[in-house]
Amino acid sequence: MRVLKYGALLVGAGLVLLPLVWMVVASITPEAAIVRYPPSLLPGGFTTDHYTQIWERIPFGRQFLNTVVFAGGVTAISLLLDSLAAYALARMDFPGKNAVFVLILLLLMIPPQVTLVPLFQLLSSLDWINTYQGLIVPRATNAFGIFFLRQYFLTIPRELDEAARIDGSSEFGIYRRVILPLSGPALLTLGLFHFMYNWNDLLWPLVFTTETDMQTLPAGLALFMGEHVIEYGLLMAGAVLTLLPMVAAFLLVQRRFIEGIATTGMK
Amino acid sequence: MRARRTATAYAFLAPTLIVVGVFMVWPMLQSLADSFYDKSIGPGIFVGLGNYTKLLGDPAFLIALRNTVFYAVAATPVAVALALGLALLLNGHVRGRGFFRSALFLPSVVSLGVVAIAWKFLLDPDIGLVTYWLRGLGVDVGDGVRDADVAMWYLIGVGVWKNAGFYMVMYLAGLQTIPRMYYEAATIDGAGPWQRFRKVTWPLLGHTTMFVFIIAAIAALQVFDQIFVMTRGGPHFATESLVYLVYRKGLQDFEFGYASAIAWVLVLIVFVLSLAQNVFFSRRAVRF
């Protein structure tokens, strides 16, 4: 029974890690060795050529920067806008509050792909295709983020607001000096969600960028693969460099991250 | 005073409402309006329900709908069952629990589009390592991603790879909520492992299962990334999904009206599932 349990877990973990391990192996193996038949998990040979060539064969540095700006920009702006909206919904009473909340819930239920075609037309007419603002601004707020932070803000005792209000604090002051400082873990978790989601996204940058120099890494690599004779070693080096920041970030804060997902069950 | 508070509240909401209005609600309404027009670049002609009636006779749409439903019907239960199995294995005292949990969750944090490149390599019909292993086990994988009968199963496999660990974490959270004494009581009453699962775990995980099942189905209905990287919808549209078809018709062929109609079919399907989820879960106290 014990053997079976650990056997199943080891096989499961092995299968899950296989493509990631293979990526690393292939990225440091000479092309001739990785396309040899029969294939092997350890084809032998060693090279760093793929890692030096990737910067020249595609504008990898530029696409890396694009990915950082896109994912970082969306994360920073969305955290600000999400938390402002969540504050109003969680801590204030005003006419129309329910309508706004229902709108947020409705947005959560609609598949985001439905807006791609009209957004493409809209961004084209604004001349925002192939721009950072075109990639970032339509995602500057997020229904899930607002919902997530609202739920968190609701758990912060109301007495704290009242105390600050008696001390003459404005609403913005309460938001900034009471609520935000108490929401560090929630903001960090949500920030990670936003950053990973956008860093990893393929369809969005595929639609709103057409120039190689404006693509993010997932789109850039996928299109490079589609357009050239496939050079797997090179692609795997690019893939490793693309995934590395996310894997590192995850390993650093995995506990909080996994708990964040377990408690929200969303996204 | 009240008016001022209202004004303050809307000042907090204003940036969000502007972005939501301009970049989410308006495009959605535009998309709905477009779906009643025969429209490419330019103003277009009103055709009423023309696009929708055209869909019913369009093999491209019917194939994509069938593929999407097939993908969701196959990938959802497999991913959910695996997630439950892994969660049960990892629940309780397991040596290396942290390692296994992190390893199994890792696919959730990496880009599916990027890992799909590695999967395409591993599943290559000529030189792929996994193809080689599968053939060694006597599995007939034909021409792999170039084979209409095999390609969809590969895409399902990659989708399950991506999501099972994520759902596993939700099951682990669900398992945490079951009081230990229920198991102790069942054991005292003479229940074996299977009976404990059947009579305690499974019924008490009912809500988790329902929740995971619905979000898994919604995610599956939106499948795109591994299709784009591994098959581009081929061979001969055998793996084209609804989202891929929206992408192809709307953003490559610029048939804005027709693509919008396809997108709204997807909205309708996903919305019904989401609504079922919300109705189901608002009837009990959700602890977020």
Interface residues (C-beta under 8 A of the other chain):
Chain A: K5 Y6 A8 L9 G12 A13 L15 V16 L17 L18 P19 L20 W22 M23 A26 V35 R36 Y37 P38 P39 S40 L41 L80 L81 D82 L84 A85 Y87 A88 L89 M92 D93 F94 P95 K97 V100 L103 L105 L107 L108 M109 I110 P111 Q113 V114 T115 L116 V117 P118 L119 F120 Q121 L122 V137 P138 R139 A140 T141 A143 I146 Q151 E171 Y175 M196 W199 N200 D201 L202 L203 L206 V207 L217 P218 A219 L221 A222 M225 G226 Y232 L235 M236 A239 T242 L243 M246 V247 A249 F250 L251 Q254 F257 I258 I261 A262 T263 T264 G265 M266
Chain B: R5 T6 T8 A9 Y10 F12 L13 P15 T16 L17 V19 V20 F23 M24 V25 W26 P27 M28 Q30 S31 D34 L82 G85 L86 L89 L90 V94 R95 G96 F99 F100 R101 S102 A103 L104 F105 L106 P107 S108 V109 V110 S111 L112 G113 V114 V115 A116 I117 A118 W119 K120 F121 L122 D126 I127 G128 L129 V130 Y132 W161 G165 F166 V169 M170 L172 A173 F211 I215 I218 L221 Q222 F224 D225 F228 V229 R232 V243 V246 Y247 G250 L251 F256 A259 S260 A263 W264 L266 V267 V270 F271 S274 L275 N278 F288
